[in-house]
Amino acid sequence: GGAVSSISNLKQQKIIKTAQIFMQKFQKPGSHGMRFDALILQQCDDDITVDWIPNAFYADPF
């Protein structure tokens, strides 16, 4: 739950599509897959916690 659950499949697909467009413009298509990390920022009163989720989701080579 919490902030982690806000990274929905729809958001992941939008991020992947944007990254694919970037890669098509600046690199050779199909060169490699993509890995995405996530930073989760949560505030509780005056405290802010930052959680790093390496390999949060992936995209196959295009």
mmCIF file as Biopython writes it, N, C-alpha, C and O atoms, coordinates in Angstrom:
data_model
#
loop_
_atom_site.group_PDB
_atom_site.id
_atom_site.type_symbol
_atom_site.label_atom_id
_atom_site.label_alt_id
_atom_site.label_comp_id
_atom_site.label_asym_id
_atom_site.label_entity_id
_atom_site.label_seq_id
_atom_site.pdbx_PDB_ins_code
_atom_site.Cartn_x
_atom_site.Cartn_y
_atom_site.Cartn_z
_atom_site.occupancy
_atom_site.B_iso_or_equiv
_atom_site.auth_seq_id
_atom_site.auth_asym_id
_atom_site.pdbx_PDB_model_num
ATOM 1   N N  . GLY A ? 1  ? 0.820  -1.191 0.000   1.0 0.0 1  A 1 
ATOM 2   C CA . GLY A ? 1  ? 0.000  0.000  0.000   1.0 0.0 1  A 1 
ATOM 3   C C  . GLY A ? 1  ? 0.857  1.245  0.000   1.0 0.0 1  A 1 
ATOM 4   O O  . GLY A ? 1  ? 2.054  1.193  -0.279  1.0 0.0 1  A 1 
ATOM 5   N N  . GLY A ? 2  ? 0.244  2.340  0.309   1.0 0.0 2  A 1 
ATOM 6   C CA . GLY A ? 2  ? 0.937  3.614  0.389   1.0 0.0 2  A 1 
ATOM 7   C C  . GLY A ? 2  ? 1.451  4.106  -0.946  1.0 0.0 2  A 1 
ATOM 8   O O  . GLY A ? 2  ? 0.852  3.859  -1.993  1.0 0.0 2  A 1 
ATOM 9   N N  . ALA A ? 3  ? 2.567  4.803  -0.891  1.0 0.0 3  A 1 
ATOM 10  C CA . ALA A ? 3  ? 3.132  5.417  -2.092  1.0 0.0 3  A 1 
ATOM 11  C C  . ALA A ? 3  ? 3.556  4.387  -3.130  1.0 0.0 3  A 1 
ATOM 12  O O  . ALA A ? 3  ? 3.493  4.654  -4.330  1.0 0.0 3  A 1 
ATOM 13  N N  . VAL A ? 4  ? 3.983  3.225  -2.685  1.0 0.0 4  A 1 
ATOM 14  C CA . VAL A ? 4  ? 4.421  2.181  -3.613  1.0 0.0 4  A 1 
ATOM 15  C C  . VAL A ? 4  ? 3.270  1.767  -4.533  1.0 0.0 4  A 1 
ATOM 16  O O  . VAL A ? 4  ? 3.477  1.534  -5.724  1.0 0.0 4  A 1 
ATOM 17  N N  . SER A ? 5  ? 2.086  1.678  -3.990  1.0 0.0 5  A 1 
ATOM 18  C CA . SER A ? 5  ? 0.941  1.255  -4.799  1.0 0.0 5  A 1 
ATOM 19  C C  . SER A ? 5  ? 0.528  2.315  -5.824  1.0 0.0 5  A 1 
ATOM 20  O O  . SER A ? 5  ? -0.274 2.034  -6.715  1.0 0.0 5  A 1 
ATOM 21  N N  . SER A ? 6  ? 1.065  3.514  -5.704  1.0 0.0 6  A 1 
ATOM 22  C CA . SER A ? 6  ? 0.733  4.560  -6.683  1.0 0.0 6  A 1 
ATOM 23  C C  . SER A ? 6  ? 1.470  4.360  -8.008  1.0 0.0 6  A 1 
ATOM 24  O O  . SER A ? 6  ? 1.179  5.052  -8.984  1.0 0.0 6  A 1 
ATOM 25  N N  . ILE A ? 7  ? 2.406  3.434  -8.054  1.0 0.0 7  A 1 
ATOM 26  C CA . ILE A ? 7  ? 3.112  3.133  -9.302  1.0 0.0 7  A 1 
ATOM 27  C C  . ILE A ? 7  ? 2.305  2.057  -10.035 1.0 0.0 7  A 1 
ATOM 28  O O  . ILE A ? 7  ? 2.693  0.890  -10.086 1.0 0.0 7  A 1 
ATOM 29  N N  . SER A ? 8  ? 1.194  2.477  -10.589 1.0 0.0 8  A 1 
ATOM 30  C CA . SER A ? 8  ? 0.263  1.556  -11.249 1.0 0.0 8  A 1 
ATOM 31  C C  . SER A ? 8  ? 0.832  1.044  -12.570 1.0 0.0 8  A 1 
ATOM 32  O O  . SER A ? 8  ? 1.823  1.567  -13.079 1.0 0.0 8  A 1 
ATOM 33  N N  . ASN A ? 9  ? 0.189  0.016  -13.113 1.0 0.0 9  A 1 
ATOM 34  C CA . ASN A ? 9  ? 0.589  -0.492 -14.429 1.0 0.0 9  A 1 
ATOM 35  C C  . ASN A ? 9  ? 0.475  0.592  -15.485 1.0 0.0 9  A 1 
ATOM 36  O O  . ASN A ? 9  ? 1.318  0.670  -16.379 1.0 0.0 9  A 1 
ATOM 37  N N  . LEU A ? 10 ? -0.549 1.428  -15.401 1.0 0.0 10 A 1 
ATOM 38  C CA . LEU A ? 10 ? -0.715 2.514  -16.370 1.0 0.0 10 A 1 
ATOM 39  C C  . LEU A ? 10 ? 0.461  3.490  -16.297 1.0 0.0 10 A 1 
ATOM 40  O O  . LEU A ? 10 ? 0.993  3.891  -17.333 1.0 0.0 10 A 1 
ATOM 41  N N  . LYS A ? 11 ? 0.869  3.874  -15.098 1.0 0.0 11 A 1 
ATOM 42  C CA . LYS A ? 11 ? 2.020  4.767  -14.950 1.0 0.0 11 A 1 
ATOM 43  C C  . LYS A ? 11 ? 3.294  4.109  -15.486 1.0 0.0 11 A 1 
ATOM 44  O O  . LYS A ? 11 ? 4.103  4.759  -16.147 1.0 0.0 11 A 1 
ATOM 45  N N  . GLN A ? 12 ? 3.463  2.834  -15.199 1.0 0.0 12 A 1 
ATOM 46  C CA . GLN A ? 12 ? 4.631  2.122  -15.701 1.0 0.0 12 A 1 
ATOM 47  C C  . GLN A ? 12 ? 4.649  2.138  -17.223 1.0 0.0 12 A 1 
ATOM 48  O O  . GLN A ? 12 ? 5.691  2.385  -17.829 1.0 0.0 12 A 1 
ATOM 49  N N  . GLN A ? 13 ? 3.507  1.878  -17.841 1.0 0.0 13 A 1 
ATOM 50  C CA . GLN A ? 13 ? 3.436  1.858  -19.307 1.0 0.0 13 A 1 
ATOM 51  C C  . GLN A ? 13 ? 3.737  3.229  -19.903 1.0 0.0 13 A 1 
ATOM 52  O O  . GLN A ? 13 ? 4.381  3.315  -20.949 1.0 0.0 13 A 1 
ATOM 53  N N  . LYS A ? 14 ? 3.284  4.307  -19.255 1.0 0.0 14 A 1 
ATOM 54  C CA . LYS A ? 14 ? 3.580  5.660  -19.737 1.0 0.0 14 A 1 
ATOM 55  C C  . LYS A ? 14 ? 5.078  5.958  -19.645 1.0 0.0 14 A 1 
ATOM 56  O O  . LYS A ? 14 ? 5.658  6.547  -20.557 1.0 0.0 14 A 1 
ATOM 57  N N  . ILE A ? 15 ? 5.690  5.550  -18.547 1.0 0.0 15 A 1 
ATOM 58  C CA . ILE A ? 15 ? 7.132  5.756  -18.374 1.0 0.0 15 A 1 
ATOM 59  C C  . ILE A ? 15 ? 7.908  4.950  -19.410 1.0 0.0 15 A 1 
ATOM 60  O O  . ILE A ? 15 ? 8.854  5.453  -20.015 1.0 0.0 15 A 1 
ATOM 61  N N  . ILE A ? 16 ? 7.505  3.700  -19.611 1.0 0.0 16 A 1 
ATOM 62  C CA . ILE A ? 16 ? 8.171  2.840  -20.596 1.0 0.0 16 A 1 
ATOM 63  C C  . ILE A ? 16 ? 8.045  3.430  -21.990 1.0 0.0 16 A 1 
ATOM 64  O O  . ILE A ? 16 ? 9.030  3.471  -22.727 1.0 0.0 16 A 1 
ATOM 65  N N  . LYS A ? 17 ? 6.862  3.886  -22.371 1.0 0.0 17 A 1 
ATOM 66  C CA . LYS A ? 17 ? 6.638  4.455  -23.709 1.0 0.0 17 A 1 
ATOM 67  C C  . LYS A ? 17 ? 7.512  5.698  -23.908 1.0 0.0 17 A 1 
ATOM 68  O O  . LYS A ? 17 ? 8.115  5.865  -24.968 1.0 0.0 17 A 1 
ATOM 69  N N  . THR A ? 18 ? 7.582  6.558  -22.912 1.0 0.0 18 A 1 
ATOM 70  C CA . THR A ? 18 ? 8.412  7.758  -23.003 1.0 0.0 18 A 1 
ATOM 71  C C  . THR A ? 18 ? 9.883  7.386  -23.159 1.0 0.0 18 A 1 
ATOM 72  O O  . THR A ? 18 ? 10.595 7.986  -23.963 1.0 0.0 18 A 1 
ATOM 73  N N  . ALA A ? 19 ? 10.335 6.401  -22.394 1.0 0.0 19 A 1 
ATOM 74  C CA . ALA A ? 19 ? 11.728 5.955  -22.486 1.0 0.0 19 A 1 
ATOM 75  C C  . ALA A ? 19 ? 12.018 5.332  -23.853 1.0 0.0 19 A 1 
ATOM 76  O O  . ALA A ? 19 ? 13.101 5.524  -24.404 1.0 0.0 19 A 1 
ATOM 77  N N  . GLN A ? 20 ? 11.055 4.587  -24.401 1.0 0.0 20 A 1 
ATOM 78  C CA . GLN A ? 20 ? 11.255 3.988  -25.722 1.0 0.0 20 A 1 
ATOM 79  C C  . GLN A ? 20 ? 11.384 5.063  -26.794 1.0 0.0 20 A 1 
ATOM 80  O O  . GLN A ? 20 ? 12.216 4.940  -27.693 1.0 0.0 20 A 1 
ATOM 81  N N  . ILE A ? 21 ? 10.579 6.107  -26.712 1.0 0.0 21 A 1 
ATOM 82  C CA . ILE A ? 21 ? 10.677 7.213  -27.671 1.0 0.0 21 A 1 
ATOM 83  C C  . ILE A ? 21 ? 12.050 7.874  -27.557 1.0 0.0 21 A 1 
ATOM 84  O O  . ILE A ? 21 ? 12.687 8.170  -28.568 1.0 0.0 21 A 1 
ATOM 85  N N  . PHE A ? 22 ? 12.498 8.101  -26.335 1.0 0.0 22 A 1 
ATOM 86  C CA . PHE A ? 22 ? 13.817 8.685  -26.118 1.0 0.0 22 A 1 
ATOM 87  C C  . PHE A ? 22 ? 14.903 7.802  -26.716 1.0 0.0 22 A 1 
ATOM 88  O O  . PHE A ? 22 ? 15.796 8.290  -27.409 1.0 0.0 22 A 1 
ATOM 89  N N  . MET A ? 23 ? 14.826 6.500  -26.446 1.0 0.0 23 A 1 
ATOM 90  C CA . MET A ? 23 ? 15.839 5.571  -26.943 1.0 0.0 23 A 1 
ATOM 91  C C  . MET A ? 23 ? 15.821 5.486  -28.470 1.0 0.0 23 A 1 
ATOM 92  O O  . MET A ? 23 ? 16.881 5.389  -29.088 1.0 0.0 23 A 1 
ATOM 93  N N  . GLN A ? 24 ? 14.655 5.519  -29.080 1.0 0.0 24 A 1 
ATOM 94  C CA . GLN A ? 24 ? 14.570 5.483  -30.536 1.0 0.0 24 A 1 
ATOM 95  C C  . GLN A ? 24 ? 15.230 6.718  -31.141 1.0 0.0 24 A 1 
ATOM 96  O O  . GLN A ? 24 ? 15.818 6.652  -32.221 1.0 0.0 24 A 1 
ATOM 97  N N  . LYS A ? 25 ? 15.128 7.828  -30.448 1.0 0.0 25 A 1 
ATOM 98  C CA . LYS A ? 25 ? 15.691 9.074  -30.970 1.0 0.0 25 A 1 
ATOM 99  C C  . LYS A ? 25 ? 17.203 9.138  -30.789 1.0 0.0 25 A 1 
ATOM 100 O O  . LYS A ? 25 ? 17.909 9.667  -31.648 1.0 0.0 25 A 1 
ATOM 101 N N  . PHE A ? 26 ? 17.700 8.609  -29.687 1.0 0.0 26 A 1 
ATOM 102 C CA . PHE A ? 26 ? 19.106 8.811  -29.351 1.0 0.0 26 A 1 
ATOM 103 C C  . PHE A ? 26 ? 19.970 7.558  -29.380 1.0 0.0 26 A 1 
ATOM 104 O O  . PHE A ? 26 ? 21.191 7.666  -29.259 1.0 0.0 26 A 1 
ATOM 105 N N  . GLN A ? 27 ? 19.386 6.377  -29.535 1.0 0.0 27 A 1 
ATOM 106 C CA . GLN A ? 27 ? 20.174 5.148  -29.597 1.0 0.0 27 A 1 
ATOM 107 C C  . GLN A ? 27 ? 19.600 4.217  -30.648 1.0 0.0 27 A 1 
ATOM 108 O O  . GLN A ? 27 ? 18.504 4.436  -31.165 1.0 0.0 27 A 1 
ATOM 109 N N  . LYS A ? 28 ? 20.344 3.194  -30.948 1.0 0.0 28 A 1 
ATOM 110 C CA . LYS A ? 28 ? 19.880 2.213  -31.914 1.0 0.0 28 A 1 
ATOM 111 C C  . LYS A ? 28 ? 18.750 1.378  -31.306 1.0 0.0 28 A 1 
ATOM 112 O O  . LYS A ? 28 ? 18.919 0.828  -30.218 1.0 0.0 28 A 1 
ATOM 113 N N  . PRO A ? 29 ? 17.610 1.273  -31.979 1.0 0.0 29 A 1 
ATOM 114 C CA . PRO A ? 29 ? 16.513 0.444  -31.457 1.0 0.0 29 A 1 
ATOM 115 C C  . PRO A ? 29 ? 16.950 -0.998 -31.280 1.0 0.0 29 A 1 
ATOM 116 O O  . PRO A ? 29 ? 17.760 -1.514 -32.051 1.0 0.0 29 A 1 
ATOM 117 N N  . GLY A ? 30 ? 16.413 -1.636 -30.269 1.0 0.0 30 A 1 
ATOM 118 C CA . GLY A ? 30 ? 16.695 -3.036 -30.024 1.0 0.0 30 A 1 
ATOM 119 C C  . GLY A ? 30 ? 18.033 -3.322 -29.387 1.0 0.0 30 A 1 
ATOM 120 O O  . GLY A ? 30 ? 18.429 -4.479 -29.245 1.0 0.0 30 A 1 
ATOM 121 N N  . SER A ? 31 ? 18.739 -2.257 -28.999 1.0 0.0 31 A 1 
ATOM 122 C CA . SER A ? 31 ? 20.075 -2.478 -28.466 1.0 0.0 31 A 1 
ATOM 123 C C  . SER A ? 31 ? 20.053 -3.182 -27.109 1.0 0.0 31 A 1 
ATOM 124 O O  . SER A ? 31 ? 20.955 -3.967 -26.817 1.0 0.0 31 A 1 
ATOM 125 N N  . HIS A ? 32 ? 19.055 -2.924 -26.284 1.0 0.0 32 A 1 
ATOM 126 C CA . HIS A ? 32 ? 18.959 -3.570 -24.974 1.0 0.0 32 A 1 
ATOM 127 C C  . HIS A ? 32 ? 17.630 -3.228 -24.311 1.0 0.0 32 A 1 
ATOM 128 O O  . HIS A ? 32 ? 16.937 -2.292 -24.711 1.0 0.0 32 A 1 
ATOM 129 N N  . GLY A ? 33 ? 17.294 -4.002 -23.294 1.0 0.0 33 A 1 
ATOM 130 C CA . GLY A ? 33 ? 16.092 -3.711 -22.517 1.0 0.0 33 A 1 
ATOM 131 C C  . GLY A ? 33 ? 16.355 -2.564 -21.558 1.0 0.0 33 A 1 
ATOM 132 O O  . GLY A ? 33 ? 17.469 -2.047 -21.473 1.0 0.0 33 A 1 
ATOM 133 N N  . MET A ? 34 ? 15.328 -2.180 -20.849 1.0 0.0 34 A 1 
ATOM 134 C CA . MET A ? 34 ? 15.456 -1.072 -19.900 1.0 0.0 34 A 1 
ATOM 135 C C  . MET A ? 34 ? 15.012 -1.525 -18.516 1.0 0.0 34 A 1 
ATOM 136 O O  . MET A ? 34 ? 14.079 -2.314 -18.372 1.0 0.0 34 A 1 
ATOM 137 N N  . ARG A ? 35 ? 15.691 -1.017 -17.516 1.0 0.0 35 A 1 
ATOM 138 C CA . ARG A ? 35 ? 15.360 -1.280 -16.121 1.0 0.0 35 A 1 
ATOM 139 C C  . ARG A ? 35 ? 15.020 0.053  -15.473 1.0 0.0 35 A 1 
ATOM 140 O O  . ARG A ? 35 ? 15.688 1.057  -15.719 1.0 0.0 35 A 1 
ATOM 141 N N  . PHE A ? 36 ? 13.992 0.062  -14.657 1.0 0.0 36 A 1 
ATOM 142 C CA . PHE A ? 36 ? 13.571 1.284  -13.993 1.0 0.0 36 A 1 
ATOM 143 C C  . PHE A ? 36 ? 13.605 1.096  -12.482 1.0 0.0 36 A 1 
ATOM 144 O O  . PHE A ? 36 ? 13.063 0.127  -11.950 1.0 0.0 36 A 1 
ATOM 145 N N  . ASP A ? 37 ? 14.244 2.028  -11.811 1.0 0.0 37 A 1 
ATOM 146 C CA . ASP A ? 37 ? 14.219 2.075  -10.354 1.0 0.0 37 A 1 
ATOM 147 C C  . ASP A ? 37 ? 13.122 3.048  -9.943  1.0 0.0 37 A 1 
ATOM 148 O O  . ASP A ? 37 ? 12.647 3.832  -10.764 1.0 0.0 37 A 1 
ATOM 149 N N  . ALA A ? 38 ? 12.722 3.003  -8.694  1.0 0.0 38 A 1 
ATOM 150 C CA . ALA A ? 38 ? 11.722 3.940  -8.181  1.0 0.0 38 A 1 
ATOM 151 C C  . ALA A ? 38 ? 12.232 4.541  -6.872  1.0 0.0 38 A 1 
ATOM 152 O O  . ALA A ? 38 ? 12.858 3.862  -6.058  1.0 0.0 38 A 1 
ATOM 153 N N  . LEU A ? 39 ? 11.952 5.806  -6.698  1.0 0.0 39 A 1 
ATOM 154 C CA . LEU A ? 39 ? 12.190 6.479  -5.418  1.0 0.0 39 A 1 
ATOM 155 C C  . LEU A ? 39 ? 10.828 6.784  -4.824  1.0 0.0 39 A 1 
ATOM 156 O O  . LEU A ? 39 ? 9.992  7.416  -5.469  1.0 0.0 39 A 1 
ATOM 157 N N  . ILE A ? 40 ? 10.606 6.345  -3.616  1.0 0.0 40 A 1 
ATOM 158 C CA . ILE A ? 40 ? 9.336  6.563  -2.932  1.0 0.0 40 A 1 
ATOM 159 C C  . ILE A ? 40 ? 9.593  7.560  -1.809  1.0 0.0 40 A 1 
ATOM 160 O O  . ILE A ? 40 ? 10.363 7.286  -0.889  1.0 0.0 40 A 1 
ATOM 161 N N  . LEU A ? 41 ? 8.946  8.709  -1.890  1.0 0.0 41 A 1 
ATOM 162 C CA . LEU A ? 41 ? 9.068  9.753  -0.876  1.0 0.0 41 A 1 
ATOM 163 C C  . LEU A ? 41 ? 7.775  9.787  -0.077  1.0 0.0 41 A 1 
ATOM 164 O O  . LEU A ? 41 ? 6.690  9.908  -0.647  1.0 0.0 41 A 1 
ATOM 165 N N  . GLN A ? 42 ? 7.890  9.681  1.245   1.0 0.0 42 A 1 
ATOM 166 C CA . GLN A ? 42 ? 6.716  9.717  2.099   1.0 0.0 42 A 1 
ATOM 167 C C  . GLN A ? 42 ? 6.959  10.693 3.247   1.0 0.0 42 A 1 
ATOM 168 O O  . GLN A ? 42 ? 8.030  10.709 3.854   1.0 0.0 42 A 1 
ATOM 169 N N  . GLN A ? 43 ? 5.948  11.502 3.528   1.0 0.0 43 A 1 
ATOM 170 C CA . GLN A ? 43 ? 6.061  12.464 4.611   1.0 0.0 43 A 1 
ATOM 171 C C  . GLN A ? 43 ? 5.115  12.077 5.732   1.0 0.0 43 A 1 
ATOM 172 O O  . GLN A ? 43 ? 3.941  11.788 5.501   1.0 0.0 43 A 1 
ATOM 173 N N  . CYS A ? 44 ? 5.635  12.076 6.939   1.0 0.0 44 A 1 
ATOM 174 C CA . CYS A ? 44 ? 4.844  11.840 8.138   1.0 0.0 44 A 1 
ATOM 175 C C  . CYS A ? 44 ? 5.228  12.926 9.136   1.0 0.0 44 A 1 
ATOM 176 O O  . CYS A ? 44 ? 6.327  12.924 9.690   1.0 0.0 44 A 1 
ATOM 177 N N  . ASP A ? 45 ? 4.307  13.845 9.350   1.0 0.0 45 A 1 
ATOM 178 C CA . ASP A ? 45 ? 4.579  15.020 10.181  1.0 0.0 45 A 1 
ATOM 179 C C  . ASP A ? 45 ? 5.757  15.789 9.577   1.0 0.0 45 A 1 
ATOM 180 O O  . ASP A ? 45 ? 5.681  16.214 8.424   1.0 0.0 45 A 1 
ATOM 181 N N  . ASP A ? 46 ? 6.830  15.972 10.322  1.0 0.0 46 A 1 
ATOM 182 C CA . ASP A ? 46 ? 7.987  16.713 9.822   1.0 0.0 46 A 1 
ATOM 183 C C  . ASP A ? 46 ? 9.068  15.816 9.235   1.0 0.0 46 A 1 
ATOM 184 O O  . ASP A ? 46 ? 10.101 16.304 8.776   1.0 0.0 46 A 1 
ATOM 185 N N  . ASP A ? 47 ? 8.837  14.518 9.250   1.0 0.0 47 A 1 
ATOM 186 C CA . ASP A ? 47 ? 9.829  13.571 8.738   1.0 0.0 47 A 1 
ATOM 187 C C  . ASP A ? 47 ? 9.497  13.162 7.314   1.0 0.0 47 A 1 
ATOM 188 O O  . ASP A ? 47 ? 8.337  12.943 6.966   1.0 0.0 47 A 1 
ATOM 189 N N  . ILE A ? 48 ? 10.534 13.062 6.501   1.0 0.0 48 A 1 
ATOM 190 C CA . ILE A ? 48 ? 10.388 12.553 5.136   1.0 0.0 48 A 1 
ATOM 191 C C  . ILE A ? 48 ? 11.291 11.335 5.008   1.0 0.0 48 A 1 
ATOM 192 O O  . ILE A ? 48 ? 12.478 11.381 5.333   1.0 0.0 48 A 1 
ATOM 193 N N  . THR A ? 49 ? 10.709 10.257 4.532   1.0 0.0 49 A 1 
ATOM 194 C CA . THR A ? 49 ? 11.505 9.054  4.292   1.0 0.0 49 A 1 
ATOM 195 C C  . THR A ? 49 ? 11.633 8.851  2.789   1.0 0.0 49 A 1 
ATOM 196 O O  . THR A ? 49 ? 10.718 9.144  2.020   1.0 0.0 49 A 1 
ATOM 197 N N  . VAL A ? 50 ? 12.782 8.346  2.397   1.0 0.0 50 A 1 
ATOM 198 C CA . VAL A ? 50 ? 13.046 8.045  0.992   1.0 0.0 50 A 1 
ATOM 199 C C  . VAL A ? 50 ? 13.404 6.569  0.900   1.0 0.0 50 A 1 
ATOM 200 O O  . VAL A ? 50 ? 14.342 6.099  1.545   1.0 0.0 50 A 1 
ATOM 201 N N  . ASP A ? 51 ? 12.642 5.849  0.088   1.0 0.0 51 A 1 
ATOM 202 C CA . ASP A ? 51 ? 12.918 4.444  -0.162  1.0 0.0 51 A 1 
ATOM 203 C C  . ASP A ? 51 ? 13.271 4.271  -1.625  1.0 0.0 51 A 1 
ATOM 204 O O  . ASP A ? 51 ? 12.576 4.775  -2.507  1.0 0.0 51 A 1 
ATOM 205 N N  . TRP A ? 52 ? 14.346 3.563  -1.872  1.0 0.0 52 A 1 
ATOM 206 C CA . TRP A ? 52 ? 14.796 3.278  -3.235  1.0 0.0 52 A 1 
ATOM 207 C C  . TRP A ? 52 ? 14.418 1.843  -3.543  1.0 0.0 52 A 1 
ATOM 208 O O  . TRP A ? 52 ? 14.737 0.929  -2.783  1.0 0.0 52 A 1 
ATOM 209 N N  . ILE A ? 53 ? 13.727 1.649  -4.676  1.0 0.0 53 A 1 
ATOM 210 C CA . ILE A ? 53 ? 13.356 0.309  -5.117  1.0 0.0 53 A 1 
ATOM 211 C C  . ILE A ? 53 ? 14.089 0.035  -6.425  1.0 0.0 53 A 1 
ATOM 212 O O  . ILE A ? 53 ? 13.624 0.429  -7.495  1.0 0.0 53 A 1 
ATOM 213 N N  . PRO A ? 54 ? 15.245 -0.645 -6.339  1.0 0.0 54 A 1 
ATOM 214 C CA . PRO A ? 54 ? 15.950 -0.979 -7.574  1.0 0.0 54 A 1 
ATOM 215 C C  . PRO A ? 54 ? 15.159 -2.030 -8.351  1.0 0.0 54 A 1 
ATOM 216 O O  . PRO A ? 54 ? 14.498 -2.887 -7.764  1.0 0.0 54 A 1 
ATOM 217 N N  . ASN A ? 55 ? 15.236 -1.950 -9.667  1.0 0.0 55 A 1 
ATOM 218 C CA . ASN A ? 55 ? 14.558 -2.925 -10.532 1.0 0.0 55 A 1 
ATOM 219 C C  . ASN A ? 55 ? 13.053 -2.957 -10.285 1.0 0.0 55 A 1 
ATOM 220 O O  . ASN A ? 55 ? 12.451 -4.030 -10.255 1.0 0.0 55 A 1 
ATOM 221 N N  . ALA A ? 56 ? 12.449 -1.796 -10.109 1.0 0.0 56 A 1 
ATOM 222 C CA . ALA A ? 56 ? 11.010 -1.736 -9.812  1.0 0.0 56 A 1 
ATOM 223 C C  . ALA A ? 56 ? 10.175 -2.335 -10.947 1.0 0.0 56 A 1 
ATOM 224 O O  . ALA A ? 56 ? 9.180  -3.019 -10.705 1.0 0.0 56 A 1 
ATOM 225 N N  . PHE A ? 57 ? 10.596 -2.066 -12.196 1.0 0.0 57 A 1 
ATOM 226 C CA . PHE A ? 57 ? 9.950  -2.699 -13.349 1.0 0.0 57 A 1 
ATOM 227 C C  . PHE A ? 57 ? 10.894 -2.631 -14.532 1.0 0.0 57 A 1 
ATOM 228 O O  . PHE A ? 57 ? 11.893 -1.911 -14.515 1.0 0.0 57 A 1 
ATOM 229 N N  . TYR A ? 58 ? 10.557 -3.399 -15.564 1.0 0.0 58 A 1 
ATOM 230 C CA . TYR A ? 58 ? 11.431 -3.563 -16.728 1.0 0.0 58 A 1 
ATOM 231 C C  . TYR A ? 58 ? 10.658 -3.323 -18.016 1.0 0.0 58 A 1 
ATOM 232 O O  . TYR A ? 58 ? 9.427  -3.322 -18.034 1.0 0.0 58 A 1 
ATOM 233 N N  . ALA A ? 59 ? 11.416 -3.119 -19.101 1.0 0.0 59 A 1 
ATOM 234 C CA . ALA A ? 59 ? 10.850 -3.093 -20.448 1.0 0.0 59 A 1 
ATOM 235 C C  . ALA A ? 59 ? 11.765 -3.912 -21.341 1.0 0.0 59 A 1 
ATOM 236 O O  . ALA A ? 59 ? 12.988 -3.787 -21.283 1.0 0.0 59 A 1 
ATOM 237 N N  . ASP A ? 60 ? 11.161 -4.745 -22.158 1.0 0.0 60 A 1 
ATOM 238 C CA . ASP A ? 60 ? 11.927 -5.560 -23.103 1.0 0.0 60 A 1 
ATOM 239 C C  . ASP A ? 60 ? 12.542 -4.671 -24.183 1.0 0.0 60 A 1 
ATOM 240 O O  . ASP A ? 60 ? 12.084 -3.547 -24.389 1.0 0.0 60 A 1 
ATOM 241 N N  . PRO A ? 61 ? 13.571 -5.160 -24.871 1.0 0.0 61 A 1 
ATOM 242 C CA . PRO A ? 61 ? 14.112 -4.409 -26.017 1.0 0.0 61 A 1 
ATOM 243 C C  . PRO A ? 61 ? 13.007 -4.164 -27.037 1.0 0.0 61 A 1 
ATOM 244 O O  . PRO A ? 61 ? 12.114 -4.994 -27.207 1.0 0.0 61 A 1 
ATOM 245 N N  . PHE A ? 62 ? 13.069 -3.045 -27.699 1.0 0.0 62 A 1 
ATOM 246 C CA . PHE A ? 62 ? 12.023 -2.710 -28.685 1.0 0.0 62 A 1 
ATOM 247 C C  . PHE A ? 62 ? 12.549 -2.840 -30.086 1.0 0.0 62 A 1 
ATOM 248 O O  . PHE A ? 62 ? 11.817 -2.599 -31.046 1.0 0.0 62 A 1 
#
